[in-house]
Amino acid sequence: MRTIALLGCGWLGFPLAQQLVQAGFQVKGSTTSRNKIPKLTQAGIAGFLLELNAQSASGDWTGFLADAEVLVVAIPPQLRGANPENFVSKMQLLLENVRLSGCKKVLFISSTSVYPDQNQVAIELDTIGMESQLIAAENLFLLADYCQTTVIRFGGLIGPDRHPARFLAGRTQLENPEAPVNLIHQDDCLAILYNCIHLPFQNEVYNAVAPYHPSRVNYYQEKARALQLPLPEFDYSKPSVGKTVSSEKLITQLDYTFLKPRL
């Protein structure tokens, strides 16, 4: 039985782990909360209580990574707020555990936030020469000579219990009304990750965004009406800036067809 280690059993990680269990994989899943271990066990996932920060990695990392054919890294970086973390140092510690374990394949979940808003079509090669913690973390894995890594840069996440229109409902003076949206449904996220686990790993980066890019004002006001929420109001006093993230490489090289191309 093939073994998958899934670091982070949250909004994406837990349903992916469930899908992999149903497909016959042995799945090891991590959590930082002891109270979540029974939930993982009930779903057929071997739960591991792991802590990882910029200074230390505690818990049974040897057991978590033992015999893992693929490590899925599904922990979002905390780069904003009052106490932003040093995500690069955190990933360096993770990589050291990967090296010691002998795990040869890593599926690293990243974000299209790496692209600046310059009113351009953003493709994967555009980040060459750019500097950010997330890009630096990606490169740590891509340049490691003891494992092969596939990086998936997801756009804004939408799912049954998560829609950005709810966060914007009733808000005023929102910027960039004419900027395009770059979103992806949870169903496509899971399908893309599941497919990648079955494909060769060749140190590649893929954007994963639905090929549907209406303006922010049109999209969020339309969805607010459909959800019977107060309409968000946008500020037109300044020119809109944004980007259109292209998933053409994913569609072409991985022969992927989006399950929900219009969101």
URPETA-V922417 format. One record per pair of residues at least 12 apart in sequence whose ideal C-beta (glycine too) atoms are under 10 Angstrom apart, sorted by the first residue. I is the first residue (numbers start at 1). GAP is how many residues later the second one is. Records with the same first field share a line. If there is no record, write none. Layout:
# URPETA-V922417
I = GAP + GAP
This chain:
# URPETA-V922417
1 = 23 + 24 + 25 + 26 + 66
2 = 18 + 21 + 22 + 23 + 24 + 25 + 65 + 66 + 67 + 68 + 195 + 196
3 = 17 + 22 + 23 + 24 + 25 + 43 + 62 + 63 + 64 + 65 + 66 + 67 + 100
4 = 12 + 13 + 16 + 17 + 19 + 21 + 22 + 23 + 24 + 25 + 41 + 64 + 65 + 66 + 67 + 68 + 101 + 103 + 193
5 = 21 + 22 + 23 + 24 + 25 + 41 + 43 + 56 + 58 + 59 + 60 + 61 + 62 + 63 + 64 + 65 + 66 + 67 + 68 + 93 + 96 + 98 + 101
6 = 14 + 19 + 21 + 22 + 23 + 24 + 34 + 39 + 42 + 58 + 62 + 64 + 65 + 66 + 67 + 68 + 101 + 187
7 = 21 + 22 + 23 + 24 + 41 + 43 + 45 + 54 + 57 + 58 + 64 + 65 + 66 + 67 + 68 + 87 + 90 + 99 + 101 + 102
8 = 21 + 22 + 23 + 24 + 42 + 44 + 64 + 65 + 66 + 67 + 68 + 101
9 = 18 + 19 + 20 + 21 + 22 + 23 + 24 + 27 + 30 + 31 + 34 + 36 + 38 + 39 + 65 + 66
10 = 21 + 26 + 64 + 65 + 66
11 = 63 + 65 + 146 + 148 + 150 + 151 + 175 + 178
12 = 60 + 62 + 64 + 97 + 142 + 145 + 147 + 174 + 177 + 178 + 181
13 = 16 + 17 + 18 + 32 + 59 + 60 + 61 + 62 + 96 + 180
14 = 15 + 17 + 22 + 25 + 26 + 29 + 31 + 60
15 = 28 + 144 + 171 + 172 + 174 + 175 + 178
16 = 13 + 56 + 58 + 91 + 93 + 170 + 173 + 174 + 175 + 177 + 178 + 181
17 = 12 + 13 + 23 + 26 + 27 + 28 + 29 + 30 + 55 + 57
18 = 22 + 25 + 26 + 27 + 172
19 = 171 + 172 + 174 + 175 + 178
20 = 24 + 25 + 50 + 52 + 170 + 173 + 174 + 177
21 = 22 + 23 + 24 + 25
22 = 21 + 22
23 = 171 + 174 + 175
25 = 19 + 44 + 45 + 172
26 = 18 + 19 + 20 + 41 + 42 + 43
27 = 13 + 16 + 17 + 18 + 19 + 20 + 41 + 45
28 = 12 + 17 + 18 + 19 + 20 + 32 + 35 + 36 + 37 + 38 + 39 + 40 + 43
29 = 12 + 14 + 15 + 16 + 17 + 18 + 19 + 21 + 35 + 43 + 45
30 = 15 + 16 + 17 + 18 + 19 + 20 + 21 + 22 + 29 + 30 + 31 + 34 + 44 + 45
31 = 14 + 16 + 17 + 18 + 19 + 28
32 = 17 + 18 + 19 + 20 + 27 + 43
33 = 16
34 = 13 + 15
36 = 13
37 = 12
46 = 17 + 18
47 = 17
48 = 12 + 13 + 15 + 16 + 17
49 = 15
50 = 13 + 14 + 25 + 44 + 47
52 = 23 + 38 + 39 + 41 + 42 + 45
53 = 25 + 32 + 33 + 34 + 36 + 37 + 40
54 = 31 + 32 + 33 + 34 + 35 + 36 + 37 + 38 + 39
55 = 31 + 34 + 35 + 38
56 = 34 + 37
57 = 33 + 36 + 37 + 39 + 40
61 = 32 + 33 + 35 + 36 + 37 + 39 + 40
62 = 35 + 38 + 39
63 = 38
64 = 33 + 37 + 39
65 = 29 + 32 + 33 + 35 + 36 + 37 + 38
66 = 35 + 36 + 37
67 = 34 + 35 + 36
68 = 30 + 33 + 34 + 35 + 36 + 37 + 38
69 = 34 + 35 + 36 + 128
70 = 33 + 34 + 35 + 36 + 37 + 77 + 78 + 80 + 126 + 127 + 128 + 131
71 = 23 + 26 + 27 + 30 + 32 + 33 + 34 + 35 + 36 + 37 + 70 + 76 + 78
72 = 33 + 34 + 35 + 36 + 37 + 78 + 80 + 121 + 124 + 125
73 = 18 + 21 + 22 + 25 + 33 + 34 + 35 + 36 + 37 + 64 + 68 + 76 + 78
74 = 33 + 34 + 35 + 115 + 119
75 = 12 + 15 + 16 + 19 + 34
76 = 33 + 34 + 35 + 58 + 78 + 81
77 = 13 + 14 + 33 + 34 + 36 + 55 + 56 + 57 + 60
78 = 12
79 = 32 + 34 + 53 + 54 + 55
84 = 49
85 = 48
86 = 47
87 = 45 + 46 + 47 + 49 + 50
88 = 44 + 45 + 46 + 47 + 48 + 49 + 51 + 52
89 = 44 + 48
90 = 43 + 47
91 = 17 + 42 + 43 + 45 + 46 + 47 + 48 + 49 + 50
92 = 44 + 45 + 48
94 = 12 + 14 + 43 + 46 + 47
95 = 42 + 45 + 46 + 49 + 51 + 52 + 54
98 = 43 + 46 + 48 + 49 + 51
99 = 45 + 46 + 47 + 48
100 = 46
101 = 45 + 46
102 = 44 + 45
103 = 43 + 44
104 = 42 + 43 + 44 + 97
105 = 42 + 43 + 44 + 45 + 91 + 92 + 95 + 96
106 = 35 + 36 + 38 + 41 + 42 + 43 + 44 + 45 + 95 + 97
107 = 34 + 42 + 43 + 44 + 45 + 85 + 86 + 89 + 90 + 92 + 94
108 = 29 + 30 + 32 + 33 + 34 + 41 + 42 + 43 + 44 + 45 + 97
109 = 41 + 42 + 43 + 44 + 45 + 80 + 84 + 99
110 = 17 + 24 + 25 + 27 + 28 + 31 + 41 + 42 + 43 + 44 + 95 + 96 + 97 + 98
111 = 23 + 27 + 41 + 42 + 43 + 44 + 45 + 46 + 97
112 = 41 + 42 + 43 + 44 + 70 + 71 + 72 + 95 + 96 + 97 + 131 + 133 + 134 + 135
113 = 19 + 21 + 40 + 41 + 42 + 43 + 69 + 132
114 = 12 + 13 + 16 + 18 + 19 + 20 + 21 + 24 + 37 + 39 + 91 + 93 + 131
115 = 12 + 15 + 38 + 67 + 92 + 127 + 128 + 129 + 130
116 = 14 + 16 + 125 + 126 + 127
117 = 59 + 62 + 123 + 124 + 125 + 126
118 = 123 + 124 + 125
119 = 59 + 60 + 61 + 120 + 121 + 122 + 123 + 124 + 125
120 = 122 + 123 + 124 + 125 + 126
121 = 59 + 92 + 122 + 123 + 124 + 125 + 127
122 = 31 + 60 + 85 + 87 + 120 + 121 + 122 + 123 + 124
123 = 82 + 84 + 122 + 123 + 124 + 125 + 126
124 = 27 + 29 + 80 + 81 + 82 + 83 + 121 + 122 + 123 + 124 + 125 + 126
125 = 80 + 124
126 = 81 + 117 + 119 + 120
127 = 12 + 26 + 78
134 = 17 + 19
135 = 16 + 70
137 = 14
138 = 13 + 15 + 67
139 = 12 + 66
141 = 62
142 = 61 + 62 + 63
143 = 60
144 = 59
147 = 54 + 56
148 = 52 + 53 + 54 + 55 + 56
149 = 52 + 53 + 54 + 55 + 56
150 = 43 + 46 + 47 + 49 + 50 + 51 + 52 + 53 + 54 + 55 + 56 + 104
151 = 45 + 52 + 53 + 54 + 55 + 56
152 = 32 + 37 + 40 + 41 + 44 + 52 + 53 + 54 + 55 + 56 + 98
153 = 52 + 53 + 54 + 55 + 56 + 92 + 94 + 97
154 = 28 + 29 + 30 + 32 + 34 + 35 + 38 + 39 + 52 + 53 + 54 + 55 + 91
155 = 26 + 27 + 28 + 29 + 30 + 33 + 34 + 52 + 53 + 54 + 55 + 58 + 90 + 92 + 108
156 = 25 + 26 + 27 + 28 + 53 + 54 + 89 + 107
157 = 26 + 27 + 28 + 29 + 31 + 32
158 = 23 + 25 + 26 + 27 + 28 + 29 + 30 + 31 + 52 + 65 + 102 + 105
159 = 25 + 26 + 27 + 28 + 30 + 31
160 = 25 + 26 + 27
161 = 25
162 = 23 + 24
163 = 20 + 57 + 60 + 61 + 63 + 64 + 66 + 100
164 = 17 + 19 + 52 + 55 + 56 + 59 + 68 + 99
165 = 54 + 55 + 56 + 57 + 58 + 59 + 60 + 61 + 62 + 64 + 66 + 67
166 = 57 + 58 + 61 + 63
167 = 53 + 65
168 = 48 + 52 + 53 + 55 + 56 + 61 + 62 + 63 + 64 + 65 + 66
169 = 51 + 54 + 55 + 58 + 59 + 60 + 61 + 62 + 63
170 = 54 + 59 + 60 + 61 + 62 + 63
171 = 49 + 59 + 60 + 61 + 62 + 63
172 = 58 + 59 + 60 + 61 + 62 + 63
173 = 59 + 60 + 61 + 62 + 64
174 = 42 + 43 + 46 + 58 + 59 + 60 + 61
175 = 41 + 59 + 60 + 61 + 62 + 63 + 65 + 66 + 67
176 = 39 + 40 + 41 + 58 + 59 + 60 + 62 + 63 + 64 + 65 + 66
177 = 38 + 39 + 40 + 41 + 43 + 44 + 55 + 56 + 57 + 58 + 59 + 61 + 63 + 65
178 = 37 + 38 + 39 + 40 + 56 + 58 + 61 + 62 + 63 + 64
179 = 34 + 36 + 37 + 38 + 55 + 60 + 61 + 62 + 63 + 64 + 65
180 = 29 + 32 + 33 + 34 + 35 + 36 + 38 + 39 + 60 + 62 + 63 + 64 + 65
181 = 28 + 29 + 31 + 32 + 33 + 34 + 35 + 37 + 38 + 39 + 42 + 61 + 63 + 64 + 82
182 = 25 + 26 + 27 + 28 + 30 + 31 + 60 + 61 + 62 + 63 + 64 + 65
183 = 26 + 27 + 29 + 30 + 31 + 36 + 62 + 77 + 80
184 = 23 + 24 + 25 + 26 + 28 + 61 + 63 + 74 + 76 + 77 + 79
185 = 25 + 73 + 74 + 75 + 76 + 77 + 78
186 = 73 + 74
187 = 71 + 72 + 73
188 = 20 + 21 + 22 + 59 + 68 + 69 + 70 + 71 + 72 + 73 + 75
189 = 19 + 70
190 = 69
191 = 17 + 65 + 66 + 67 + 68 + 69
192 = 14 + 16 + 55 + 58 + 62 + 64 + 66 + 67
193 = 15
195 = 55 + 59 + 60 + 61
196 = 12 + 54 + 58 + 60
199 = 54 + 55 + 56
202 = 51
204 = 45 + 46 + 49 + 50
205 = 44 + 45
206 = 41 + 42 + 43 + 44 + 45 + 47 + 48 + 50
207 = 38 + 39 + 40 + 41 + 42 + 43 + 44
208 = 37 + 39 + 41 + 42 + 43 + 46 + 48 + 50
209 = 35 + 36 + 37 + 38 + 41 + 49
210 = 35 + 37 + 48 + 49 + 50 + 51 + 52 + 53
211 = 33 + 34 + 35 + 36 + 37 + 40 + 47 + 50 + 51
212 = 46 + 48 + 49 + 50 + 51
213 = 29 + 30 + 31 + 32 + 33
214 = 48 + 49
215 = 19 + 25 + 27
216 = 16 + 18 + 24 + 26
217 = 14 + 15 + 16 + 17 + 19 + 23
219 = 44
220 = 12 + 14
221 = 12 + 13
223 = 40
247 = 14
